[in-house]
Amino acid sequence: MMPREHRTQDGLFKSRRPVLVTGATGYVGGRLVQELLDAGHAVRVMARDAKRASARSWGPSVEIVEADLMDIGSLAAALDGVSVAYYLVHSMCSGDDFAETDRRAARNFVAAGVALDQLIYLGGILPEAEASQTTSEHLRSRAEIGSILHAGLPVTEFRAGPIIGGGSASFEMVRYLTERLPAMIAPKWILNEVQPIAIRDALSYLVAAVGRADSLGVIDIGSDRLTFKAMMERYAEVRGLPRLIIPVPVLAPSLAALWVGLVTPIPNCLAVPLVQGVVQPVVGDTTRARALFPEIEPESYVAAVSSALAHTEAGEVATRWSVAGGPNSPKVRLEDKEGVVREIRSKLVDAPAAAVFAAFSSLGGSRGWLVWNWAWKVRGVIDQIVGGPGLRRGRRDPLVLYPGEALDFWRVEEYKPSSLLRLRAEMKVPGRAWLQFEAIPEGDQTRLVQTAFFAPTGFFGWLYWYGIYPLHARIFSDLVNAIARDALTSDQGAS
């Protein structure tokens, strides 16, 4: 074990010893690693599967050590030479005995981490009642884990309410309930106050705590105090959606959690603790946070929602959605997450990437769309009737496109010769839509990936997508096959 480092008079660590992050593939941990790197820290990531961690964008910039919290013997290498560590693990979706699993993991970490100078832990704000009296098994467990860690190590424990950011469970629950239900009858406990915090503010606190002291104790963090009903209403205001929410003195938390699991893509193992977490008022006292970290001014809930929506749209639509598959038939995946529906089709084509790219980048205009041209024309006429551009704009050139130019009722958003074409819909739809094509070389062949993105606006947006999906599924399937045939024919003709 390396010798413990000394501190300067301000109490901050000055060496380049690595900071250890557990739970680095989770929602908070995955973002924290990059924040630590940006702040100049050397980072070591502990993971049960090194390949999964190395696939992250920060993978090449960190040291990755395979270890398992349930195997105390494997923790020595992960903690060797470490002064500061983050404990960001939990086992909510691991089964009914998740609380016992978390207890064992925390005790193992305490036993193995006796040389640590500082452990930073992210827990949850507790109701005003004692932790043992809270109705939320999840919050009781998080409080118990904090107690186990405090008993054996110098701990700085941040307690946060619902974390608001694209992809966070709390934000996705608010998003889907508000988007999909124009009116809802909800249990009266949605009038209880909670204290959300933006993900980037939570990360700011976590990074700023490194080296501040052996232990800063418990620190509540958060921004506005508002009811869960207000969280949905303010989300609706940001999205411009009229919503009616009527609280009634019925609906048990267990039934409400099942309803959340039905209406949203959130699994019940997450929906249950999320619902239980608002059955009682859950607000904290952020006085210590303001005193210890005056440089951090948490943004409002509305600002956090606006930021999450903007980042989700930019990130989800720009991401590459290539998938593996066999050569005989298109592989299909339908995804509905983070407010964006994706219908992804993949087909391996026995032609070079340039031929595949030429096949899909020449679609539209006088050439048409290879299949179902009558349906494309009907859609164009309907779009013109309701005030959209329809198909009358055509395309400027039969072969070459430029970013930003019109293509029928699309706009070319991104154009990378031989690899990528992304079109943004300008036809009238209750939401925002994109159609993306990729040509990805795989040996002597090319993977053709066709993705339809749709970000619905409110209930009618979801109704529109799923109402016409049976027709879209047929058209998109025929289209990817037609592009593959066209690429193959063109390549053979060129040969």
N, C-alpha and C positions, 0 to 999 in steps of 0.2 A: 504493500500500500504506500502511495506517495505521501510525504509529510504534509501535514496541514499547513496551509499558507497563512502568512501574517496579514494583518489589515492595516490600512492607513488610519489617521486620526478621524477621518469622516466615517469610518466603519465600512467602507466599500471594498470589495474584492478587486485586486488589480492584476491578478495573474491571468494566464490564458488557459487555465484548467477548464475542461469541458463542463457545460451545464447539461445535466441529464433530463430528458423529457420522456416520461412514460405516457402511454395513451396517445402517441404521436399520430396514429392513423385515425383518431377520432375527430369530431367536428372542431373542438377548440384546439386540441393538440396539433392537428395538422396545420392550422393557421399560426399557432404560436411558434412553431419551429422557424418559419420564415421570418417572423418578427424578431426573434432572437438573433438570427443571422444578420438581418439588416441593422441591428443594434451593435454588431461587432463581436458577438459572443461565439466562442467555439461550442458546437452543439453535438451531443451524443444522444442518439435515439435508441431506446430499448423497445424491441418488438419480438413477438413470438415468431413472426415470419419476416425475415430480412428482405426477401424479394418484394413483399408487399410494400414495405417502407421505402426501399430503393427506387420503386417506380414513381414515387412522388417527385414533383418538380425540384424539391430541395434535396433529393436523394444523393446526388453527387457531391453536395456541399457539407454533408454531415458524416459522422462516424456512426455506424449502425451495429448494435450488439444484440444478438439473439438471446433472449431470456424469458422466463415465465414466472410471474408472481406467485404461482401455485407451487413452484419448485424453488425453494430457498437456496438450494445449492447453485442454481444457475445465475443468481443475482450478483455474485462476487465480481465477475468480469464487468458487468454493467456499471457497478458503483466504484470500481477501482479508480482512484485519483480524482473523484468527483467531490466538490464542496457544496454545490447547489443542485437540487433536483426538484422536478415538478411531479406531483402525483395527480394524474388526470384520468384515472381509470375507474370504471364501474361495470357492473355485470347485470344491468337491468333486464336485458333480453336473453339471459343465459338460463332461465328456468325459475321455478317457484322458490328455489333456495338461494336466490341471488344475494340476499343479505348475508347469509353465512359464507358464501363465496367471497364477498367483499371483505368480511372480517378476516378470513384466513389470509387473503392477499395483503391487507394492511399490516397484519402482525408479522408476516414474513418480511415485508419491506422494512419495518421498524427494526427487526432483528438484524437484517443485513446492512442497514444504513447507519449504524452507530457512529461512523466517522463523519457524517454529514455536518456541515456548518449551518445549513439552512434547507428546509423543505417547504415548498410553496404548494398549497393545496387549494383547489377550487371546489367549494361546497355550495349549498343552497341556503338562501335566507329562510329562517324558521318563523313559524307563526308566533304570535305574541304569547301563546301558551307554551309550556315546557315542551321540549322536543319529544319527550316520551308520550305526550298527550296528543300530538298531531295525528290527524287521520291519514296522512300520507306516509305509506310504508317507505317510499323512496326518500322523502325528506328525513324520516327517522334514521334510515340507513346512512345517509350522507352525514348526518350529525354524529352518529356513532363512529363512523370511520374517522371523522375529525378528532374525536376524543381519543381513539386508539393512537393516532399519529402524534397528537399533542403529548400523550403520556410517555412517549419514548424518544421524541425528536424535537429539535427547535423548529417550530412550525409557524409559518405565516399563512393564515387561512382566510381566503376571500370567500364571502358568501354572496351569491348573486341570485336575483330573481330570473324570470324568463329572459333568455338571451335572444336578441333580435338580430337576425342576419339571414341572408339567403341560404336555405338548407338547414337552418336550425329547427329542431322539432317544434319549439314554441311558436316560431314565426310561421312555419308551414301549417300548423293547426289553425291559427288565426286566418291565414291566407285562404285555405280551402273552405273553411266554414263560411267566411264572408263572401268569397267569390261565388260559391255554388248555391247559396241559400238566400234568395231575395227577401224572405221573411222567415223568422224562426221563433219558436217558443222555447225558451231556455230556462234552466233551473235558477232560482232566485240567488243562488250563491255566485252567479256571474256579476253580482253587484259588489262582491268583496274586492278590496283593493289589493293590487300586486305592484311590484316595482321592477319593471323590465330594464334591461341595459343593452345597448348596442354591442355587437360582437367586437367591434374595434376598440370600444372603451374598455371592455373586459380584458382584451389583450394588452392594452396600454398599462392597466394596473398590474397584470401578471409580469410584464417585462420590467416595469419600474421598480418592482419589489426586489429584484436580484441584488443581493449584497447589502440591503439596507440595515439589517441587524440579524442577530441569531434568530430572533423570533419577534414578529410584530403582533402576534396573537390573532384574534378574530377581527375582521374588517368587513362590514357590510358595504356593498357597492350597488349602485343603481341610479336611475334618473327620476322621471316623473312617477308619482304615485297616482295610479288610475285603476279603475275597475276593469275586469276582463271584458265587460260589455263595452266600455269606452275604447278598449284596444281594438275591438272589431269595428266600432263606429268610426274611429279615426282612420283605420285602414281603408274603410269604405270611402271616406272623404278624399283620401289621397288618390284612390282609383276612380273617383267620380261615380260611385255606385250608390243609388238610393237603397237603404236597408231598413227593415223594421225588425226590432228585437224586443220580444215581450217576455220579461221574467215571470215565472210562475212558481209557486211553492211545492213543486213536485219534481220528479225525475231524480232518482238516486244516482250517486256518482258512478257506480258500476254500469248502470244503464246508459248514462251520458257518455262514458268512455267507449262503450260498444257502438254508440251512435257516431262518435268521432271516427272510430275505426271503419265504419261503414261509409261515411260521407267523404273521408279523406284517405290518401294513401298511407297514412301513418299506422304502423302495426299496433295491435292492442298492447303489446308489451311496453310501448312508449306512450300510447294514448291514456292508459290507466293512470300512470304517475303524473302525467300532465294535468289531467282533470282533477285528481286528488290534490294537486298542488295549489288549486285555487278554491277549494271547498272552504278553506279558512282564509282570513286576511293574511297576506304574506308580504309585509313591508319591513324594511330595515331602518336602522339609524346610521346614516352615512356621515356623521360628524367626524369620526376618526379618519375616514377615507379623505375627506376634504382637508383635514389637518396634516395628514401624512403625505398626501399627494396633491398639493394645491395646483400643480401644473396641469392636472387632468380635470377637464370640465365636461362631464358626460353630456352628450347631445340628447335632444328631446326624443321622445318615442316617435313622433311624426317624422323627424329627420332620419331616424334609424330605419323606419319603414321605407321611406323614399330611397335611401341609399341601398337597402337590400333589394328592392325591386329593380333599380338601375343595374346593380352588379349582376343580378340573376339573369336579366335579359342579355346583357353583354357577354357574360361568361357562357351561358347555356347555348346560345345560338352560334357562338364562334368556335365552340369546342368541336374537335374531330370525333366523329362517332363511328369509326371503322370497327368492324367486327369480323371474327373468323367464321369460316364456313366452307362447305364443300362446293364443287364446281357444277353440280347437276341442277340445282334449283336455288332460287333466291332465299336467303335466310331472312326472317322477319322478326323484328322486335318492336313492340309497342310499349312506350314508357310514359308515365304520367307522374312527374315529380317537379317540385319547386316551381309550380305554376306554368310549366311548359310541357305540352304533349309532344312526343317525338315518335314518328313512325319510320323505322329504320329498315331498309332493305339492302341486302348485300349479295353480290353475285361475282364469282370468279370467272374472268373472261380470258380466253386464249388469244389475246391480242395485246400489243404494247400500249402503255399508258397514253401515248399521243393519239392513238386511234380511238380509244375510249373517250378521251377528253373531247376530240373532234365530234364524236357522235352526240354527246349531250350539250356541248357548247353551241351547236348549230340548230338547236330546237327553236320552235316558234317562228313568227313571221309567216312568209308565204310557204315555207316548208311544213308548217304545222307541228304537231306533237307526236307524230309517229303512230299513235294508237288513240282510239276514241276521239277522233277529231270533231265529230258531230257534237260530243258532249262538251268539249272545250269551246266550240262556237256558241252553243246554247248558254254556257256560263258567261261568255263574253257579252251576249245580248242582254241577259239578265242584269249584268253589272252596269251596262250602259243605261238601262231603264231606271236603275236606282241611283244613278249619278256617278258611276265609276267610269274608268277609261275604256273598259272592254278590251277587245283585241285590235281595235282600229289603229293603234300606234305601231304595230308590227315590230320590225327590227331594222336598224340602220344598215347593217351589212350581213350577208347570209352566213358568214363564217367567223368573223372577228367581233368581239364585244369590248366595250370599255366600262370600267367601274363608273357607276352613276347614271348610265344611260337607260332608256326605257326599252323593255322587251315585252310586247303585248301588254298584259296588265300587271307585269312585274317591273321591278327596278333592279339593275345589276348592283348588288351590294359588294361582292368580292369576286375577282376574276384573276386566277393564277394559271397561265397557260400550262397545259399538260397535267394539271393536278386538281384544281378546285374551281367550281362555279357556285355562287350562292345568290339566289334571287329573293328579293323582298316583295311581298304581295302589295299591290296598290289597288286591288279590287276591293269592293265594299264587303267586309266581313266583320263579325262581332268580336274583334280581337286583332292580333298581329300574327302574320304568317310568313314563313320562309320555305323555300325549296332549295335543297343543297345537293350537289353532285360532287363526288370525289373519285379520282383515278389513282389508286395506290399500287405501285409495283410490288409483285410478290414472285420473285424469281423470274421466269420467262413469261409469266402471266400478269394480269392486272385485276386488282380487287375494285369493283365498281360498288360504291356505297351511295345510296340515294336516301336522303333524310327529309321528311316533311316536318317542319316545326310549326306549332300553333300555340300562341299564348292567349287564351280566351279572356274576354272581358265579361265578368259576371256570369250569372246563371245561363243567359241565352247564348253566351259564347260556348259554354260546355255543351248545351243542347245542340247547337249547330254542329260542333265537331262530331259528337257521337251519333247524331242523327244521320249525317251523311257519310259516316265512316264506312259502312258496308260498300257504298259506291266508290269512295276514295280508295279503299283497300284493293278493289278490283283494278281500278285505273292505274294505281301506283305499281301494282304487281306486273301488269301488262307493260307499263312504261319501262321498268328496269330491264325486262326481258327484251323489249324492242331495241333499247339502247345497246345491249350486249350483242344482239344479232347485227345491228348496223355497224358496230365497231369491227366485228369479226369479218363481215362482208367487205367493208372498206379496206381492211388490212389485207385480205386475200386479193382484192382487186389491185391494190398497190403493188403487191408482190408479183 
